[in-house]
Amino acid sequence: MWLFTKFGFFSIVQKDQDGTLTIRSHTKGDLDRLRNHYLPSLSPSRAQSETDYPWRANASAAALKEAMSTIVQEIDYSNFKSEVGLSTGHARAKRYSKVWSAMYDMPEDLPEPHATDFEGLPWSSPSSTKSKAVAYGGVVIDPHGYLLMREVKNHFDGYVWTFAKGRQDKGESPRETALREVWEEMGINATILIPISGEFAGGTTLNRFFLMVVERGAPNLGYGNDETERLCWATPAEAERLIAQTSNPIGRARDLAILKAAQDSLPKMLPLTRPVVRCADWHSRPMPASRIAVPLDTCYSASEMAAIVCGSLPISQDDKWFIFYEDGVLHCHRSWTGICIYRVYFQPVATGWQARQVEINRHPGQYTESDESEDLALLNTILELLLLMKPI
Protein backbone atom coordinates (compact mmCIF):
# COMPACT_ATOMS: atom_id res chain seq x y z
CA MET A 1 0.00 0.00 0.00
CA TRP A 2 1.18 3.51 -0.77
CA LEU A 3 0.25 6.04 1.86
CA PHE A 4 0.44 9.74 1.06
CA THR A 5 0.07 12.01 4.09
CA LYS A 6 0.81 15.65 4.82
CA PHE A 7 3.87 14.59 6.87
CA GLY A 8 5.31 11.82 4.68
CA PHE A 9 5.04 9.21 1.95
CA PHE A 10 5.23 5.49 2.77
CA SER A 11 5.11 2.11 1.07
CA ILE A 12 3.67 -0.54 3.39
CA VAL A 13 4.11 -4.25 2.67
CA GLN A 14 4.29 -7.54 4.52
CA LYS A 15 7.75 -9.04 4.12
CA ASP A 16 7.60 -11.54 6.99
CA GLN A 17 5.06 -14.27 7.67
CA ASP A 18 4.58 -13.24 11.32
CA GLY A 19 2.16 -10.47 10.35
CA THR A 20 4.64 -7.64 10.97
CA LEU A 21 4.41 -4.85 8.42
CA THR A 22 7.43 -3.25 6.80
CA ILE A 23 7.00 0.51 6.40
CA ARG A 24 9.38 1.92 3.80
CA SER A 25 10.22 5.50 2.92
CA HIS A 26 12.55 7.54 0.74
CA THR A 27 13.62 9.74 3.66
CA LYS A 28 14.40 9.05 7.29
CA GLY A 29 12.50 12.16 8.34
CA ASP A 30 9.20 10.73 7.11
CA LEU A 31 9.61 7.66 9.34
CA ASP A 32 10.70 9.87 12.26
CA ARG A 33 7.54 11.99 11.97
CA LEU A 34 5.37 8.85 11.77
CA ARG A 35 7.02 7.41 14.89
CA ASN A 36 7.20 10.62 16.92
CA HIS A 37 3.61 11.72 16.44
CA TYR A 38 1.45 8.73 15.47
CA LEU A 39 3.15 5.34 15.81
CA PRO A 40 5.45 5.23 18.86
CA SER A 41 5.91 1.45 18.60
CA LEU A 42 7.50 1.77 15.15
CA SER A 43 10.91 0.10 15.24
CA PRO A 44 14.12 2.12 14.80
CA SER A 45 14.71 3.19 11.21
CA ARG A 46 17.33 1.23 9.37
CA ALA A 47 19.14 2.16 6.16
CA GLN A 48 19.20 -0.24 3.23
CA SER A 49 21.29 0.71 0.23
CA GLU A 50 20.64 -0.10 -3.41
CA THR A 51 16.88 -0.43 -2.97
CA ASP A 52 13.90 1.63 -4.09
CA TYR A 53 13.30 2.66 -0.48
CA PRO A 54 16.54 3.43 1.41
CA TRP A 55 14.79 3.67 4.81
CA ARG A 56 12.49 1.19 6.50
CA ALA A 57 11.04 0.19 9.87
CA ASN A 58 8.52 -2.31 11.23
CA ALA A 59 5.22 -2.18 13.10
CA SER A 60 2.31 -4.48 13.86
CA ALA A 61 -0.86 -4.19 11.82
CA ALA A 62 -2.83 -3.43 15.00
CA ALA A 63 -0.54 -0.53 15.91
CA LEU A 64 -0.70 0.90 12.38
CA LYS A 65 -4.49 0.63 12.44
CA GLU A 66 -4.61 2.72 15.63
CA ALA A 67 -2.19 5.27 14.15
CA MET A 68 -4.29 5.54 10.98
CA SER A 69 -7.32 6.39 13.08
CA THR A 70 -5.47 9.36 14.60
CA ILE A 71 -4.18 10.47 11.19
CA VAL A 72 -7.69 10.41 9.73
CA GLN A 73 -9.08 12.44 12.64
CA GLU A 74 -6.56 15.18 11.85
CA ILE A 75 -7.91 15.78 8.32
CA ASP A 76 -8.98 19.40 8.73
CA TYR A 77 -7.95 20.85 5.34
CA SER A 78 -9.91 21.41 2.14
CA ASN A 79 -7.00 20.97 -0.29
CA PHE A 80 -4.46 18.19 0.27
CA LYS A 81 -1.68 19.51 -1.99
CA SER A 82 -1.84 22.95 -0.41
CA GLU A 83 -1.62 21.41 3.06
CA VAL A 84 1.40 19.33 2.01
CA GLY A 85 3.12 22.54 0.91
CA LEU A 86 2.51 24.10 4.30
CA SER A 87 3.41 20.97 6.29
CA THR A 88 6.37 19.42 4.47
CA GLY A 89 7.32 22.09 1.97
CA HIS A 90 6.57 23.17 -1.58
CA ALA A 91 9.17 20.83 -3.10
CA ARG A 92 7.26 17.86 -1.66
CA ALA A 93 3.97 19.32 -2.81
CA LYS A 94 5.33 19.55 -6.38
CA ARG A 95 6.28 15.86 -6.31
CA TYR A 96 2.83 14.91 -5.07
CA SER A 97 1.35 17.03 -7.89
CA LYS A 98 3.20 14.90 -10.44
CA VAL A 99 1.54 11.81 -9.02
CA TRP A 100 -1.85 13.55 -9.15
CA SER A 101 -1.24 14.52 -12.79
CA ALA A 102 -0.34 10.95 -13.73
CA MET A 103 -3.62 9.71 -12.18
CA TYR A 104 -5.80 12.55 -13.46
CA ASP A 105 -7.24 10.87 -16.57
CA MET A 106 -7.24 7.31 -15.24
CA PRO A 107 -10.00 5.32 -16.96
CA GLU A 108 -12.54 3.09 -15.24
CA ASP A 109 -10.36 0.02 -15.82
CA LEU A 110 -11.74 -2.29 -13.11
CA PRO A 111 -15.44 -1.55 -12.54
CA GLU A 112 -17.39 -3.25 -9.80
CA PRO A 113 -20.56 -5.13 -10.82
CA HIS A 114 -23.22 -2.56 -11.59
CA ALA A 115 -26.29 -3.42 -13.59
CA THR A 116 -27.39 -0.73 -16.02
CA ASP A 117 -30.44 -0.02 -18.18
CA PHE A 118 -32.44 -3.23 -18.64
CA GLU A 119 -29.64 -5.69 -18.03
CA GLY A 120 -31.00 -8.44 -15.79
CA LEU A 121 -34.56 -7.05 -15.68
CA PRO A 122 -37.59 -9.22 -16.45
CA TRP A 123 -39.53 -6.43 -18.17
CA SER A 124 -39.56 -4.86 -21.61
CA SER A 125 -38.23 -1.39 -22.30
CA PRO A 126 -40.59 1.45 -21.27
CA SER A 127 -40.72 2.60 -24.90
CA SER A 128 -42.58 -0.61 -25.78
CA THR A 129 -45.31 0.16 -23.24
CA LYS A 130 -47.91 2.28 -24.99
CA SER A 131 -50.99 2.11 -22.79
CA LYS A 132 -49.65 3.67 -19.57
CA ALA A 133 -46.62 5.49 -18.23
CA VAL A 134 -44.19 3.25 -16.32
CA ALA A 135 -43.29 3.79 -12.68
CA TYR A 136 -40.62 2.01 -10.63
CA GLY A 137 -40.52 1.39 -6.91
CA GLY A 138 -39.21 -0.72 -4.09
CA VAL A 139 -40.67 -3.24 -1.68
CA VAL A 140 -38.35 -2.87 1.32
CA ILE A 141 -37.72 -5.67 3.80
CA ASP A 142 -35.39 -6.16 6.76
CA PRO A 143 -33.03 -9.18 6.78
CA HIS A 144 -35.71 -11.33 8.43
CA GLY A 145 -38.35 -10.56 5.80
CA TYR A 146 -40.51 -7.99 7.60
CA LEU A 147 -41.92 -5.36 5.26
CA LEU A 148 -41.50 -1.60 5.61
CA MET A 149 -44.79 0.12 4.78
CA ARG A 150 -45.50 3.83 4.30
CA GLU A 151 -48.70 5.63 5.22
CA VAL A 152 -49.73 8.08 2.50
CA LYS A 153 -50.01 11.71 3.55
CA ASN A 154 -53.67 12.71 3.93
CA HIS A 155 -54.58 9.32 2.40
CA PHE A 156 -54.34 10.88 -1.05
CA ASP A 157 -56.49 9.21 -3.74
CA GLY A 158 -57.79 6.72 -1.20
CA TYR A 159 -54.42 5.15 -0.44
CA VAL A 160 -53.65 4.46 3.23
CA TRP A 161 -50.62 2.13 3.42
CA THR A 162 -48.58 1.34 0.31
CA PHE A 163 -45.08 1.08 -1.21
CA ALA A 164 -42.72 3.75 -2.56
CA LYS A 165 -42.78 4.26 -6.34
CA GLY A 166 -42.65 6.97 -8.98
CA ARG A 167 -41.94 7.84 -12.59
CA GLN A 168 -38.46 8.20 -14.03
CA ASP A 169 -36.67 11.52 -14.10
CA LYS A 170 -34.87 12.31 -17.33
CA GLY A 171 -31.80 10.13 -17.78
CA GLU A 172 -32.59 7.76 -14.90
CA SER A 173 -32.37 3.99 -15.14
CA PRO A 174 -35.16 1.87 -13.60
CA ARG A 175 -32.89 1.06 -10.65
CA GLU A 176 -32.01 4.69 -10.06
CA THR A 177 -35.67 5.67 -10.12
CA ALA A 178 -36.66 2.97 -7.65
CA LEU A 179 -33.83 3.80 -5.24
CA ARG A 180 -34.57 7.52 -5.44
CA GLU A 181 -38.27 7.02 -4.77
CA VAL A 182 -37.51 4.86 -1.73
CA TRP A 183 -35.14 7.58 -0.50
CA GLU A 184 -37.64 10.39 -1.08
CA GLU A 185 -40.76 8.63 0.26
CA MET A 186 -39.18 6.56 3.06
CA GLY A 187 -35.94 8.37 3.90
CA ILE A 188 -33.66 5.33 3.55
CA ASN A 189 -30.81 4.10 1.37
CA ALA A 190 -31.79 0.53 0.54
CA THR A 191 -29.95 -2.19 -1.41
CA ILE A 192 -31.59 -3.86 -4.39
CA LEU A 193 -31.81 -7.63 -4.04
CA ILE A 194 -33.82 -8.73 -7.05
CA PRO A 195 -36.45 -7.39 -9.47
CA ILE A 196 -39.93 -8.62 -8.58
CA SER A 197 -41.52 -10.57 -11.40
CA GLY A 198 -44.63 -9.11 -12.96
CA GLU A 199 -46.08 -5.72 -13.84
CA PHE A 200 -48.81 -4.14 -11.76
CA ALA A 201 -51.35 -1.75 -13.28
CA GLY A 202 -52.54 1.18 -11.21
CA GLY A 203 -54.95 3.93 -12.11
CA THR A 204 -52.47 5.94 -14.19
CA THR A 205 -49.21 3.94 -14.34
CA LEU A 206 -47.84 0.49 -15.02
CA ASN A 207 -45.72 -0.34 -11.98
CA ARG A 208 -42.55 -2.40 -11.73
CA PHE A 209 -40.84 -3.15 -8.42
CA PHE A 210 -37.53 -4.24 -6.95
CA LEU A 211 -37.21 -6.17 -3.71
CA MET A 212 -34.83 -4.19 -1.48
CA VAL A 213 -33.26 -4.82 1.91
CA VAL A 214 -32.26 -2.46 4.70
CA GLU A 215 -31.01 -2.93 8.25
CA ARG A 216 -33.87 -3.11 10.75
CA GLY A 217 -32.73 -0.05 12.68
CA ALA A 218 -32.01 2.13 9.64
CA PRO A 219 -35.50 3.60 8.99
CA ASN A 220 -36.88 6.40 11.12
CA LEU A 221 -40.46 5.21 11.59
CA GLY A 222 -41.50 8.79 12.29
CA TYR A 223 -40.20 9.92 8.89
CA GLY A 224 -42.61 12.13 6.99
CA ASN A 225 -42.81 14.65 4.15
CA ASP A 226 -45.35 15.92 1.63
CA GLU A 227 -46.06 12.36 0.46
CA THR A 228 -45.52 10.20 3.54
CA GLU A 229 -47.13 10.43 6.98
CA ARG A 230 -45.07 7.72 8.74
CA LEU A 231 -43.57 4.24 8.36
CA CYS A 232 -44.08 0.90 10.06
CA TRP A 233 -42.70 -2.64 9.99
CA ALA A 234 -45.20 -5.40 9.25
CA THR A 235 -45.42 -9.13 8.70
CA PRO A 236 -47.02 -10.15 5.38
CA ALA A 237 -50.32 -10.76 7.16
CA GLU A 238 -50.13 -7.36 8.85
CA ALA A 239 -49.15 -5.71 5.55
CA GLU A 240 -52.19 -7.29 3.90
CA ARG A 241 -54.46 -5.81 6.56
CA LEU A 242 -52.83 -2.39 6.18
CA ILE A 243 -53.22 -2.44 2.40
CA ALA A 244 -56.88 -3.47 2.81
CA GLN A 245 -57.54 -0.05 4.40
CA THR A 246 -57.03 1.60 0.99
CA SER A 247 -60.40 2.65 -0.42
CA ASN A 248 -59.15 2.94 -4.02
CA PRO A 249 -60.14 -0.48 -5.41
CA ILE A 250 -57.60 -0.49 -8.28
CA GLY A 251 -54.79 0.59 -5.99
CA ARG A 252 -55.77 -1.88 -3.29
CA ALA A 253 -55.81 -4.80 -5.73
CA ARG A 254 -52.51 -3.69 -7.23
CA ASP A 255 -50.73 -3.44 -3.86
CA LEU A 256 -52.03 -6.83 -2.73
CA ALA A 257 -50.65 -8.34 -5.95
CA ILE A 258 -47.29 -6.62 -5.35
CA LEU A 259 -47.22 -7.98 -1.81
CA LYS A 260 -47.80 -11.55 -3.01
CA ALA A 261 -45.14 -11.26 -5.73
CA ALA A 262 -42.64 -9.87 -3.21
CA GLN A 263 -43.30 -12.80 -0.88
CA ASP A 264 -42.69 -15.20 -3.77
CA SER A 265 -39.21 -13.69 -4.16
CA LEU A 266 -38.18 -15.05 -0.75
CA PRO A 267 -38.60 -18.33 1.15
CA LYS A 268 -42.02 -18.38 2.75
CA MET A 269 -41.00 -18.77 6.42
CA LEU A 270 -41.33 -15.62 8.54
CA PRO A 271 -39.29 -14.67 10.32
CA LEU A 272 -36.76 -16.13 7.91
CA THR A 273 -34.77 -18.92 9.51
CA ARG A 274 -31.90 -17.80 7.25
CA PRO A 275 -31.87 -14.00 7.29
CA VAL A 276 -30.95 -12.20 4.08
CA VAL A 277 -27.19 -11.63 4.19
CA ARG A 278 -25.82 -8.22 3.26
CA CYS A 279 -22.32 -7.12 2.27
CA ALA A 280 -21.97 -5.15 5.52
CA ASP A 281 -22.58 -8.27 7.63
CA TRP A 282 -18.98 -9.55 7.31
CA HIS A 283 -15.51 -8.51 6.26
CA SER A 284 -15.01 -8.78 2.50
CA ARG A 285 -12.25 -7.92 0.04
CA PRO A 286 -12.60 -6.89 -3.62
CA MET A 287 -12.27 -9.36 -6.47
CA PRO A 288 -8.78 -8.77 -7.93
CA ALA A 289 -8.09 -7.96 -11.58
CA SER A 290 -6.29 -11.30 -11.84
CA ARG A 291 -9.35 -13.44 -12.58
CA ILE A 292 -10.96 -15.58 -15.25
CA ALA A 293 -14.53 -15.52 -16.56
CA VAL A 294 -16.25 -18.82 -17.33
CA PRO A 295 -19.65 -19.04 -19.05
CA LEU A 296 -22.40 -20.96 -17.26
CA ASP A 297 -25.76 -22.30 -18.33
CA THR A 298 -27.39 -23.47 -15.11
CA CYS A 299 -31.04 -22.59 -14.53
CA TYR A 300 -32.85 -22.23 -11.22
CA SER A 301 -36.54 -22.03 -10.44
CA ALA A 302 -38.06 -19.00 -8.75
CA SER A 303 -38.16 -20.87 -5.42
CA GLU A 304 -34.51 -21.91 -5.76
CA MET A 305 -33.54 -18.34 -6.59
CA ALA A 306 -35.40 -17.17 -3.48
CA ALA A 307 -33.02 -19.33 -1.42
CA ILE A 308 -29.93 -18.16 -3.33
CA VAL A 309 -30.85 -14.52 -2.70
CA CYS A 310 -30.64 -15.11 1.07
CA GLY A 311 -26.91 -15.92 0.92
CA SER A 312 -25.01 -17.57 3.77
CA LEU A 313 -23.52 -16.00 6.90
CA PRO A 314 -20.82 -17.91 8.84
CA ILE A 315 -21.80 -18.65 12.44
CA SER A 316 -18.77 -20.68 13.58
CA GLN A 317 -15.10 -21.12 12.71
CA ASP A 318 -15.99 -24.22 10.75
CA ASP A 319 -18.04 -22.17 8.29
CA LYS A 320 -15.67 -21.35 5.44
CA TRP A 321 -17.85 -19.09 3.31
CA PHE A 322 -19.49 -15.67 3.51
CA ILE A 323 -21.96 -15.32 0.64
CA PHE A 324 -24.26 -12.46 -0.23
CA TYR A 325 -26.42 -11.58 -3.22
CA GLU A 326 -26.97 -8.09 -4.62
CA ASP A 327 -28.92 -7.21 -7.76
CA GLY A 328 -27.96 -10.03 -10.08
CA VAL A 329 -24.59 -11.00 -8.60
CA LEU A 330 -23.74 -13.67 -6.02
CA HIS A 331 -20.52 -12.84 -4.14
CA CYS A 332 -18.67 -15.78 -2.54
CA HIS A 333 -15.91 -14.88 -0.04
CA ARG A 334 -13.72 -16.94 2.24
CA SER A 335 -14.96 -16.25 5.76
CA TRP A 336 -11.59 -16.12 7.54
CA THR A 337 -9.83 -13.78 5.11
CA GLY A 338 -12.69 -12.03 3.29
CA ILE A 339 -11.06 -12.93 -0.05
CA CYS A 340 -13.51 -13.06 -2.95
CA ILE A 341 -13.22 -16.40 -4.79
CA TYR A 342 -16.32 -16.38 -7.02
CA ARG A 343 -18.74 -13.82 -8.46
CA VAL A 344 -21.72 -15.44 -10.20
CA TYR A 345 -23.88 -13.40 -12.57
CA PHE A 346 -27.58 -14.23 -12.94
CA GLN A 347 -30.24 -13.18 -15.43
CA PRO A 348 -34.00 -13.82 -15.63
CA VAL A 349 -35.21 -16.40 -18.14
CA ALA A 350 -38.61 -17.81 -19.01
CA THR A 351 -38.32 -20.65 -16.48
CA GLY A 352 -36.84 -18.61 -13.63
CA TRP A 353 -33.20 -17.55 -13.43
CA GLN A 354 -29.97 -18.55 -15.16
CA ALA A 355 -26.44 -18.41 -13.81
CA ARG A 356 -24.78 -17.11 -16.99
CA GLN A 357 -21.16 -16.46 -15.94
CA VAL A 358 -18.78 -16.85 -13.03
CA GLU A 359 -15.63 -14.86 -12.35
CA ILE A 360 -12.96 -16.87 -10.51
CA ASN A 361 -10.08 -15.42 -8.51
CA ARG A 362 -6.64 -16.14 -9.99
CA HIS A 363 -4.50 -13.96 -7.71
CA PRO A 364 -1.68 -16.35 -6.64
CA GLY A 365 -1.36 -14.67 -3.26
CA GLN A 366 -5.07 -15.14 -2.53
CA TYR A 367 -6.11 -18.39 -4.18
CA THR A 368 -3.92 -21.26 -5.37
CA GLU A 369 -6.44 -23.35 -7.31
CA SER A 370 -5.85 -23.26 -11.09
CA ASP A 371 -8.02 -26.13 -12.31
CA GLU A 372 -11.20 -24.71 -13.83
CA SER A 373 -13.12 -27.97 -13.48
CA GLU A 374 -12.27 -28.17 -9.77
CA ASP A 375 -13.43 -24.60 -9.33
CA LEU A 376 -16.76 -25.28 -11.01
CA ALA A 377 -17.28 -28.41 -8.91
CA LEU A 378 -16.64 -26.42 -5.72
CA LEU A 379 -18.99 -23.67 -6.85
CA ASN A 380 -21.72 -26.23 -7.50
CA THR A 381 -21.21 -27.63 -4.00
CA ILE A 382 -21.55 -24.13 -2.52
CA LEU A 383 -24.78 -23.47 -4.39
CA GLU A 384 -26.34 -26.86 -3.75
CA LEU A 385 -25.25 -27.43 -0.16
CA LEU A 386 -24.98 -24.00 1.46
CA LEU A 387 -27.69 -22.10 -0.40
CA LEU A 388 -30.21 -24.64 -1.69
CA MET A 389 -29.66 -26.99 1.29
CA LYS A 390 -29.64 -30.05 -0.96
CA PRO A 391 -27.84 -33.23 0.13
CA ILE A 392 -24.56 -33.73 -1.72
C-alpha positions in Angstrom: 0.0 0.0 0.0 1.2 3.5 -0.8 0.3 6.0 1.9 0.4 9.7 1.1 0.1 12.0 4.1 0.8 15.7 4.8 3.9 14.6 6.9 5.3 11.8 4.7 5.0 9.2 2.0 5.2 5.5 2.8 5.1 2.1 1.1 3.7 -0.5 3.4 4.1 -4.3 2.7 4.3 -7.5 4.5 7.8 -9.0 4.1 7.6 -11.5 7.0 5.1 -14.3 7.7 4.6 -13.2 11.3 2.2 -10.5 10.4 4.6 -7.6 11.0 4.4 -4.8 8.4 7.4 -3.2 6.8 7.0 0.5 6.4 9.4 1.9 3.8 10.2 5.5 2.9 12.6 7.5 0.7 13.6 9.7 3.7 14.4 9.1 7.3 12.5 12.2 8.3 9.2 10.7 7.1 9.6 7.7 9.3 10.7 9.9 12.3 7.5 12.0 12.0 5.4 8.9 11.8 7.0 7.4 14.9 7.2 10.6 16.9 3.6 11.7 16.4 1.5 8.7 15.5 3.2 5.3 15.8 5.4 5.2 18.9 5.9 1.4 18.6 7.5 1.8 15.1 10.9 0.1 15.2 14.1 2.1 14.8 14.7 3.2 11.2 17.3 1.2 9.4 19.1 2.2 6.2 19.2 -0.2 3.2 21.3 0.7 0.2 20.6 -0.1 -3.4 16.9 -0.4 -3.0 13.9 1.6 -4.1 13.3 2.7 -0.5 16.5 3.4 1.4 14.8 3.7 4.8 12.5 1.2 6.5 11.0 0.2 9.9 8.5 -2.3 11.2 5.2 -2.2 13.1 2.3 -4.5 13.9 -0.9 -4.2 11.8 -2.8 -3.4 15.0 -0.5 -0.5 15.9 -0.7 0.9 12.4 -4.5 0.6 12.4 -4.6 2.7 15.6 -2.2 5.3 14.2 -4.3 5.5 11.0 -7.3 6.4 13.1 -5.5 9.4 14.6 -4.2 10.5 11.2 -7.7 10.4 9.7 -9.1 12.4 12.6 -6.6 15.2 11.8 -7.9 15.8 8.3 -9.0 19.4 8.7 -7.9 20.8 5.3 -9.9 21.4 2.1 -7.0 21.0 -0.3 -4.5 18.2 0.3 -1.7 19.5 -2.0 -1.8 23.0 -0.4 -1.6 21.4 3.1 1.4 19.3 2.0 3.1 22.5 0.9 2.5 24.1 4.3 3.4 21.0 6.3 6.4 19.4 4.5 7.3 22.1 2.0 6.6 23.2 -1.6 9.2 20.8 -3.1 7.3 17.9 -1.7 4.0 19.3 -2.8 5.3 19.5 -6.4 6.3 15.9 -6.3 2.8 14.9 -5.1 1.3 17.0 -7.9 3.2 14.9 -10.4 1.5 11.8 -9.0 -1.8 13.6 -9.1 -1.2 14.5 -12.8 -0.3 10.9 -13.7 -3.6 9.7 -12.2 -5.8 12.6 -13.5 -7.2 10.9 -16.6 -7.2 7.3 -15.2 -10.0 5.3 -17.0 -12.5 3.1 -15.2 -10.4 0.0 -15.8 -11.7 -2.3 -13.1 -15.4 -1.5 -12.5 -17.4 -3.3 -9.8 -20.6 -5.1 -10.8 -23.2 -2.6 -11.6 -26.3 -3.4 -13.6 -27.4 -0.7 -16.0 -30.4 0.0 -18.2 -32.4 -3.2 -18.6 -29.6 -5.7 -18.0 -31.0 -8.4 -15.8 -34.6 -7.1 -15.7 -37.6 -9.2 -16.4 -39.5 -6.4 -18.2 -39.6 -4.9 -21.6 -38.2 -1.4 -22.3 -40.6 1.5 -21.3 -40.7 2.6 -24.9 -42.6 -0.6 -25.8 -45.3 0.2 -23.2 -47.9 2.3 -25.0 -51.0 2.1 -22.8 -49.7 3.7 -19.6 -46.6 5.5 -18.2 -44.2 3.2 -16.3 -43.3 3.8 -12.7 -40.6 2.0 -10.6 -40.5 1.4 -6.9 -39.2 -0.7 -4.1 -40.7 -3.2 -1.7 -38.4 -2.9 1.3 -37.7 -5.7 3.8 -35.4 -6.2 6.8 -33.0 -9.2 6.8 -35.7 -11.3 8.4 -38.4 -10.6 5.8 -40.5 -8.0 7.6 -41.9 -5.4 5.3 -41.5 -1.6 5.6 -44.8 0.1 4.8 -45.5 3.8 4.3 -48.7 5.6 5.2 -49.7 8.1 2.5 -50.0 11.7 3.5 -53.7 12.7 3.9 -54.6 9.3 2.4 -54.3 10.9 -1.0 -56.5 9.2 -3.7 -57.8 6.7 -1.2 -54.4 5.1 -0.4 -53.7 4.5 3.2 -50.6 2.1 3.4 -48.6 1.3 0.3 -45.1 1.1 -1.2 -42.7 3.7 -2.6 -42.8 4.3 -6.3 -42.6 7.0 -9.0 -41.9 7.8 -12.6 -38.5 8.2 -14.0 -36.7 11.5 -14.1 -34.9 12.3 -17.3 -31.8 10.1 -17.8 -32.6 7.8 -14.9 -32.4 4.0 -15.1 -35.2 1.9 -13.6 -32.9 1.1 -10.6 -32.0 4.7 -10.1 -35.7 5.7 -10.1 -36.7 3.0 -7.6 -33.8 3.8 -5.2 -34.6 7.5 -5.4 -38.3 7.0 -4.8 -37.5 4.9 -1.7 -35.1 7.6 -0.5 -37.6 10.4 -1.1 -40.8 8.6 0.3 -39.2 6.6 3.1 -35.9 8.4 3.9 -33.7 5.3 3.6 -30.8 4.1 1.4 -31.8 0.5 0.5 -29.9 -2.2 -1.4 -31.6 -3.9 -4.4 -31.8 -7.6 -4.0 -33.8 -8.7 -7.0 -36.4 -7.4 -9.5 -39.9 -8.6 -8.6 -41.5 -10.6 -11.4 -44.6 -9.1 -13.0 -46.1 -5.7 -13.8 -48.8 -4.1 -11.8 -51.3 -1.8 -13.3 -52.5 1.2 -11.2 -54.9 3.9 -12.1 -52.5 5.9 -14.2 -49.2 3.9 -14.3 -47.8 0.5 -15.0 -45.7 -0.3 -12.0 -42.5 -2.4 -11.7 -40.8 -3.1 -8.4 -37.5 -4.2 -6.9 -37.2 -6.2 -3.7 -34.8 -4.2 -1.5 -33.3 -4.8 1.9 -32.3 -2.5 4.7 -31.0 -2.9 8.2 -33.9 -3.1 10.7 -32.7 -0.1 12.7 -32.0 2.1 9.6 -35.5 3.6 9.0 -36.9 6.4 11.1 -40.5 5.2 11.6 -41.5 8.8 12.3 -40.2 9.9 8.9 -42.6 12.1 7.0 -42.8 14.6 4.1 -45.4 15.9 1.6 -46.1 12.4 0.5 -45.5 10.2 3.5 -47.1 10.4 7.0 -45.1 7.7 8.7 -43.6 4.2 8.4 -44.1 0.9 10.1 -42.7 -2.6 10.0 -45.2 -5.4 9.2 -45.4 -9.1 8.7 -47.0 -10.1 5.4 -50.3 -10.8 7.2 -50.1 -7.4 8.9 -49.2 -5.7 5.6 -52.2 -7.3 3.9 -54.5 -5.8 6.6 -52.8 -2.4 6.2 -53.2 -2.4 2.4 -56.9 -3.5 2.8 -57.5 0.0 4.4 -57.0 1.6 1.0 -60.4 2.6 -0.4 -59.1 2.9 -4.0 -60.1 -0.5 -5.4 -57.6 -0.5 -8.3 -54.8 0.6 -6.0 -55.8 -1.9 -3.3 -55.8 -4.8 -5.7 -52.5 -3.7 -7.2 -50.7 -3.4 -3.9 -52.0 -6.8 -2.7 -50.6 -8.3 -5.9 -47.3 -6.6 -5.4 -47.2 -8.0 -1.8 -47.8 -11.5 -3.0 -45.1 -11.3 -5.7 -42.6 -9.9 -3.2 -43.3 -12.8 -0.9 -42.7 -15.2 -3.8 -39.2 -13.7 -4.2 -38.2 -15.0 -0.7 -38.6 -18.3 1.2 -42.0 -18.4 2.8 -41.0 -18.8 6.4 -41.3 -15.6 8.5 -39.3 -14.7 10.3 -36.8 -16.1 7.9 -34.8 -18.9 9.5 -31.9 -17.8 7.2 -31.9 -14.0 7.3 -31.0 -12.2 4.1 -27.2 -11.6 4.2 -25.8 -8.2 3.3 -22.3 -7.1 2.3 -22.0 -5.1 5.5 -22.6 -8.3 7.6 -19.0 -9.6 7.3 -15.5 -8.5 6.3 -15.0 -8.8 2.5 -12.3 -7.9 0.0 -12.6 -6.9 -3.6 -12.3 -9.4 -6.5 -8.8 -8.8 -7.9 -8.1 -8.0 -11.6 -6.3 -11.3 -11.8 -9.4 -13.4 -12.6 -11.0 -15.6 -15.3 -14.5 -15.5 -16.6 -16.2 -18.8 -17.3 -19.7 -19.0 -19.0 -22.4 -21.0 -17.3 -25.8 -22.3 -18.3 -27.4 -23.5 -15.1 -31.0 -22.6 -14.5 -32.8 -22.2 -11.2 -36.5 -22.0 -10.4 -38.1 -19.0 -8.8 -38.2 -20.9 -5.4 -34.5 -21.9 -5.8 -33.5 -18.3 -6.6 -35.4 -17.2 -3.5 -33.0 -19.3 -1.4 -29.9 -18.2 -3.3 -30.9 -14.5 -2.7 -30.6 -15.1 1.1 -26.9 -15.9 0.9 -25.0 -17.6 3.8 -23.5 -16.0 6.9 -20.8 -17.9 8.8 -21.8 -18.6 12.4 -18.8 -20.7 13.6 -15.1 -21.1 12.7 -16.0 -24.2 10.8 -18.0 -22.2 8.3 -15.7 -21.4 5.4 -17.9 -19.1 3.3 -19.5 -15.7 3.5 -22.0 -15.3 0.6 -24.3 -12.5 -0.2 -26.4 -11.6 -3.2 -27.0 -8.1 -4.6 -28.9 -7.2 -7.8 -28.0 -10.0 -10.1 -24.6 -11.0 -8.6 -23.7 -13.7 -6.0 -20.5 -12.8 -4.1 -18.7 -15.8 -2.5 -15.9 -14.9 0.0 -13.7 -16.9 2.2 -15.0 -16.2 5.8 -11.6 -16.1 7.5 -9.8 -13.8 5.1 -12.7 -12.0 3.3 -11.1 -12.9 0.0 -13.5 -13.1 -3.0 -13.2 -16.4 -4.8 -16.3 -16.4 -7.0 -18.7 -13.8 -8.5 -21.7 -15.4 -10.2 -23.9 -13.4 -12.6 -27.6 -14.2 -12.9 -30.2 -13.2 -15.4 -34.0 -13.8 -15.6 -35.2 -16.4 -18.1 -38.6 -17.8 -19.0 -38.3 -20.6 -16.5 -36.8 -18.6 -13.6 -33.2 -17.5 -13.4 -30.0 -18.6 -15.2 -26.4 -18.4 -13.8 -24.8 -17.1 -17.0 -21.2 -16.5 -15.9 -18.8 -16.8 -13.0 -15.6 -14.9 -12.4 -13.0 -16.9 -10.5 -10.1 -15.4 -8.5 -6.6 -16.1 -10.0 -4.5 -14.0 -7.7 -1.7 -16.3 -6.6 -1.4 -14.7 -3.3 -5.1 -15.1 -2.5 -6.1 -18.4 -4.2 -3.9 -21.3 -5.4 -6.4 -23.3 -7.3 -5.9 -23.3 -11.1 -8.0 -26.1 -12.3 -11.2 -24.7 -13.8 -13.1 -28.0 -13.5 -12.3 -28.2 -9.8 -13.4 -24.6 -9.3 -16.8 -25.3 -11.0 -17.3 -28.4 -8.9 -16.6 -26.4 -5.7 -19.0 -23.7 -6.8 -21.7 -26.2 -7.5 -21.2 -27.6 -4.0 -21.6 -24.1 -2.5 -24.8 -23.5 -4.4 -26.3 -26.9 -3.8 -25.2 -27.4 -0.2 -25.0 -24.0 1.5 -27.7 -22.1 -0.4 -30.2 -24.6 -1.7 -29.7 -27.0 1.3 -29.6 -30.0 -1.0 -27.8 -33.2 0.1 -24.6 -33.7 -1.7 
